[in-house]
Amino acid sequence: MKPWWTVLLLSGCLAGLPDDGDFSSAALACQGVADYGACLAEKQCAANGQLLCGGTCVANDANNCGACGNVCSGGQCANGQCVSCRLSLAGDPLTPVQSNSSVLTCAHLPVGKRVAVTMRGQLTAGSLSPICRNPKASACGHWQFVVDVGEQVQIPGNACVTQYDAHMPADVTAQHVPVPVDGTVRVWVKLSEVTIAAPGADACHSNANVSDIVLTVDVEP
């Protein structure tokens, strides 16, 4: 027979160990935690470099980037940080009144890195008076898109076509934009006007409408 003090000592030690016989470091670390199962699942995900989100282990998930619920808006996640974001606006053309309301917010970016910000779209003239509807008229459109990195930077763009009613490519890119300390870059469109020039006539001006907008933010290598 073992001495009585040996029995008590062994009983005290075993009382602190998992009932299911799992003596892994994760199981031991979760002893005494109210939700032992959730704690164990989280530790096991972490051991594989993953996060436990919604009951599933995830890695480089654009909806859970670096922490559950951190979203890389329409983009990609790598090493716990967003490396790209994308906003696509199809359908009816965006008018100047609506333009500032369509914002791409790209958060959880790596601080200290730089990003390339791009706008793509199709620019057209708004309503025109009959005198401006000249089949020989050319048109030039002007627009801007705004990059907010703690201060707002306006990036201008211009395009011209030989027929006033044609679509102008509203494409412009800003490179080497520094990521601010909060890791968030905001981008939106700011429309200007379309100038119509017909032979032998004064220039006409129209609001610029833009459609099929795609805004992207990409971390540079």
C-alpha positions in Angstrom: 0.0 0.0 0.0 1.1 3.6 -0.8 1.4 5.9 2.2 -1.7 8.1 2.7 0.1 11.3 1.8 1.1 9.8 -1.6 -2.5 9.1 -2.4 -3.6 12.6 -1.5 -0.8 14.1 -3.6 -1.7 12.1 -6.7 -5.4 13.0 -6.3 -4.6 16.7 -6.1 -2.5 16.6 -9.2 -5.0 14.6 -11.3 -7.9 16.8 -10.3 -6.5 19.7 -12.4 -6.1 17.6 -15.6 -8.6 17.3 -18.4 -11.3 14.7 -18.0 -11.1 13.5 -21.6 -7.5 12.4 -21.2 -6.1 15.1 -23.5 -2.8 16.3 -22.0 -1.7 18.5 -24.9 -0.4 22.0 -24.3 -3.7 23.4 -25.7 -5.8 21.3 -23.4 -3.7 22.2 -20.4 -3.8 25.9 -21.3 -7.6 25.8 -21.4 -8.1 24.2 -18.1 -10.3 26.3 -15.9 -11.7 28.3 -18.8 -15.5 28.6 -18.8 -16.0 27.4 -22.4 -13.3 24.7 -22.5 -14.4 23.5 -26.0 -14.2 26.9 -27.6 -10.8 27.6 -26.0 -9.4 24.3 -27.2 -10.6 24.9 -30.7 -9.1 28.3 -30.8 -5.7 27.0 -29.5 -5.7 24.2 -32.1 -6.4 26.7 -34.9 -3.7 29.0 -33.6 -1.2 26.1 -33.6 -1.7 25.9 -37.4 -1.4 29.6 -37.9 -5.1 30.0 -38.3 -8.0 31.9 -36.6 -11.1 30.4 -35.2 -14.0 32.4 -36.7 -17.6 31.2 -36.7 -16.5 27.8 -35.5 -14.1 27.3 -38.5 -10.3 27.6 -38.7 -9.5 30.2 -41.4 -6.3 31.6 -42.8 -5.8 34.6 -45.2 -9.6 35.0 -45.2 -10.7 38.4 -46.7 -13.6 38.5 -44.3 -11.5 37.7 -41.2 -8.1 39.2 -41.9 -5.9 39.2 -38.9 -8.9 39.1 -36.6 -12.5 37.8 -36.9 -14.6 40.4 -38.7 -11.7 42.3 -40.3 -12.9 42.7 -43.9 -10.7 43.4 -47.0 -13.5 45.1 -49.0 -13.8 43.0 -52.2 -10.0 42.2 -52.0 -7.5 39.8 -50.6 -5.8 39.1 -47.3 -2.2 37.8 -46.7 -0.3 37.3 -43.5 -3.1 38.8 -41.4 -3.3 42.1 -43.4 -5.3 43.3 -46.4 -3.3 43.6 -49.5 -6.0 44.7 -51.9 -9.5 46.0 -52.0 -12.0 46.5 -54.9 -15.3 48.2 -55.4 -17.3 47.7 -58.6 -20.3 49.9 -59.4 -22.2 48.6 -62.4 -25.6 49.8 -63.6 -26.9 53.3 -64.0 -24.3 56.1 -64.6 -23.1 58.0 -61.5 -24.0 61.7 -61.6 -22.1 64.5 -59.8 -24.7 64.6 -57.1 -24.2 60.9 -56.3 -20.5 60.7 -56.9 -19.1 61.4 -53.4 -21.5 58.9 -51.8 -19.8 55.8 -53.4 -16.7 55.2 -51.3 -14.2 52.4 -51.2 -12.9 52.0 -47.7 -9.8 49.8 -47.6 -8.8 49.0 -44.0 -6.3 46.7 -42.2 -3.6 47.6 -44.7 0.1 47.2 -43.7 1.2 50.5 -42.1 4.5 51.7 -43.6 3.7 50.2 -47.0 2.6 52.1 -50.2 -0.4 51.3 -52.4 -1.5 51.9 -55.9 -5.0 53.3 -56.2 -6.8 53.0 -59.5 -10.1 54.2 -61.0 -11.6 52.8 -64.1 -14.9 53.7 -65.8 -16.8 55.1 -68.8 -17.4 58.9 -68.9 -20.3 60.4 -70.9 -21.9 63.8 -71.3 -25.1 64.5 -69.4 -28.1 66.4 -70.9 -27.2 68.6 -73.8 -29.1 71.4 -75.6 -29.9 70.7 -79.3 -27.2 73.1 -80.5 -24.6 71.0 -78.9 -25.7 67.8 -80.5 -23.6 68.2 -83.5 -22.4 64.9 -85.1 -19.1 66.6 -85.9 -18.5 67.7 -82.4 -15.7 66.4 -80.3 -15.8 66.1 -76.5 -13.4 66.2 -73.6 -14.2 65.0 -70.1 -12.7 66.0 -66.9 -13.0 64.2 -63.5 -11.1 63.5 -60.4 -11.0 60.7 -57.9 -10.1 61.5 -54.3 -7.7 59.4 -52.1 -8.1 60.1 -48.4 -5.1 59.1 -46.3 -5.7 61.3 -43.4 -5.6 64.2 -45.8 -7.5 64.3 -49.1 -5.5 64.1 -52.4 -7.4 64.8 -55.6 -6.2 62.9 -58.7 -7.2 64.5 -61.9 -8.1 62.7 -65.1 -8.9 63.8 -68.7 -10.0 62.1 -71.8 -11.2 63.2 -75.3 -13.2 61.6 -78.1 -14.0 62.7 -81.6 -17.8 62.2 -81.2 -19.6 64.0 -78.3 -21.9 61.0 -77.6 -19.1 58.4 -77.4 -17.9 56.9 -74.1 -14.6 58.3 -72.8 -12.4 55.9 -70.8 -12.2 57.4 -67.3 -9.0 55.6 -66.2 -6.4 57.0 -63.9 -3.9 55.5 -61.3 -2.1 57.1 -58.3 1.0 55.2 -57.3 3.2 55.1 -54.2 0.4 56.4 -51.9 1.6 55.9 -48.3 -0.6 53.9 -46.0 -1.5 56.1 -43.0 -1.0 55.1 -39.3 -4.6 53.8 -39.0 -4.0 51.4 -42.0 -7.1 52.8 -43.9 -7.3 54.3 -47.3 -10.6 55.8 -48.6 -11.3 56.4 -52.3 -14.2 58.0 -54.1 -15.1 59.7 -57.4 -15.5 63.4 -57.9 -17.0 64.3 -61.2 -16.5 67.5 -63.1 -17.7 68.3 -66.6 -17.7 67.4 -70.3 -16.8 70.1 -72.8 -18.4 69.8 -76.3 -16.6 71.5 -79.2 -18.3 71.7 -82.6 -16.7 73.4 -85.7 -17.8 77.0 -86.0 -19.7 77.0 -82.6 -18.9 78.1 -79.1 -18.0 75.3 -76.7 -20.8 73.7 -74.7 -20.5 72.3 -71.3 -22.3 69.4 -69.7 -22.3 67.5 -66.4 -20.1 64.4 -66.6 -21.7 61.1 -65.9 -19.6 58.0 -65.3 -20.6 54.4 -65.4 -19.1 50.9 -64.8 -16.8 52.3 -62.1 -14.1 50.1 -60.6 -12.0 51.4 -57.8 -9.1 49.3 -56.6 -6.4 49.6 -53.9 -3.3 47.3 -54.2 -0.3 47.1 -51.9 2.8 47.7 -53.9 5.7 45.1 -53.7 
